[in-house]
């Protein structure tokens, strides 16, 4: 028997919204204020989501349980599989000693920690977001930063802040392509609309990142490098998204940003060298500057060997992200399993959709094509190149599994919570609360996208969840559907830094276990502030000349 979602079960939208928000509130309060361990807070949130779904929204218990199970499967593969294998590679480079050589080579480009952070977390991280997405950039950049000596909070929190502007075009444009495909947007028009929203923030985020790390004064000391980094990313982001398409936006913009920053640093140096590796205002040594210490010089062949595992990783991640490669591997083996007791047994109802729509629940065991497998193969090849034997590689891999066991459990529980909220319709109730804001809808519709990513951990999932609602609401209010569809994705990128999945990835990559609450409390303000700025910009595009000239109806 098919169950139809109900979005106002209490016949009072305010009360229904307050009940719908309980699971998220339970998890965030437990994580951020009660200092519960991440897997405990996630379990509490999951339990609350099931209770609310069953007793508040009338969802049959069997459907709720199966939705949680389905989410857990997705948490293990692909998300957990990516985290596990990137940590495995990092451990190999540490055991081999090549990571110290890599650290010295980066210091050879610049000894200034602000510029190292800019190069690694923003430019290098954007490449991994564009090629793979799904937690890969935070896992890579946070592990590199912690290896370079950054404090755990700095490495975790700043990697999350940096991984914002590229998210809308992550994984070779998957969020934008999915938005257009699922909800009937014109792909080039909505890609171009996002490309006229995000470049402003691609220029802002480098400044914001260094301000968050070192403070306003230290930020302005390196403003030329920040401007070069932001402009060299924003201009290709605009051009590629508007005139080529969404697939290679981040890859091209990230390579441009990395090359321009490195070349600029060959002719420009900051007046003072910032050597602190802690967040200003959060640690006793934050903000301290010292005389620079020359990095150890290594032979060129040693430097190349140190970078080789990461170069192999880059190639594998990019190749594994190509649609043709995914199609090839899926053609070999990718069994699909409809989740019995959930698949096609739930209907999404108007006004979210124009007519009742059955929700599918098919889990594809795409083990060969998932990015995590490409990372594993790159780690194995890199390990052999570094001189590890097969037995040692296997032993290190299982030691890594044991080390991240609680992080994997947390991701499973978090995705279970997200799936229950999705299939019960509680997330849609929250979305409808934003949709009922009338003339202020451009602002709150943007925050709807932010909330969607914060809940699901994915800009793609947020676009699937709310893309249709954005289109319907925009048409009813006389706004451009493309504007609000794009706003869902652009606003969503700022929710990426506070979604529980990303926070767990960051804490795992830095091995700062059981400090997820500290990370959440640090990044929360940055997430809300940046999301509101995006909302203000979208509102100006909707109503204020000359910003309205950017809009395609």
Number of C-alpha atoms within 10 A of each C-alpha: 7 11 17 18 22 20 26 20 16 14 9 9 17 14 12 20 22 12 20 26 17 17 26 22 14 19 28 24 16 20 27 21 13 12 17 20 19 29 23 18 24 29 21 19 27 26 20 19 30 26 18 23 26 18 11 19 22 16 23 14 14 11 23 26 16 21 27 25 20 22 23 24 20 20 22 19 20 20 25 26 20 26 28 28 26 23 27 25 28 21 19 23 23 12 12 15 13 21 22 17 22 24 20 20 22 17 19 14 16 21 20 22 23 24 24 17 27 25 25 21 28 32 30 20 28 34 30 30 29 31 31 28 30 26 26 26 32 33 30 27 30 31 27 22 26 20 19 21 15 22 20 26 26 26 32 36 30 30 30 34 27 28 27 26 31 33 27 34 34 31 31 25 27 21 25 27 22 19 29 23 13 13 19 12 22 14 18 18 21 29 33 26 24 29 28 23 22 26 22 18 20 23 21 18 22 29 23 20 25 26 18 21 27 22 17 13 10 17 20 14 14 20 15 14 25 25 16 18 29 26 22 23 30 28 18 22 30 23 17 20 25 20 13 14 21 29 24 21 30 33 28 17 26 29 18 21 27 23 14 17 23 16 12 15 14 10 7 12 16 15 8 14 20 20 19 22 27 23 25 18 13 13 14 10 13 18 20 13 13 11 9 12 10 11 16 12 12 13 8 10 9 15 19 16 17 23 20 17 25 19 15 17 24 19 15 22 26 19 17 24 22 16 13 11 14 17 12 12 16 18 13 11 14 16 12 11 12 14 16 12 16 22 19 18 17 24 20 22 17 15 14 23 16 12 11 15 15 16 15 15 21 15 18 16 18 20 18 19 24 22 29 27 20 25 28 22 16 24 28 23 16 24 21 15 13 19 11 18 12 12 9 13 19 13 10 18 22 12 14 18 16 13 16 22 14 19 26 26 19 26 29 27 30 30 29 32 31 25 26 29 28 20 26 32 26 28 26 26 26 22 25 23 16 19 20 14 13 13 13 14 24 31 25 27 31 32 26 34 33 32 28 34 28 26 26 26 27 27 34 27 19 25 30 19 25 26 30 23 27 31 22 19 22 22 12 10 13 10 20 19 25 25 28 32 30 32 34 34 33 33 37 32 33 34 31 30 32 29 24 26 28 28 29 31 32 33 28 27 30 26 19 18 18 18 21 27 24 18 26 23 16 20 20 17 12 21 23 18 12 22 26 19 16 27 26 17 20 28 24 16 21 23 13 12 10 9 15 14 10 15 20 13 10
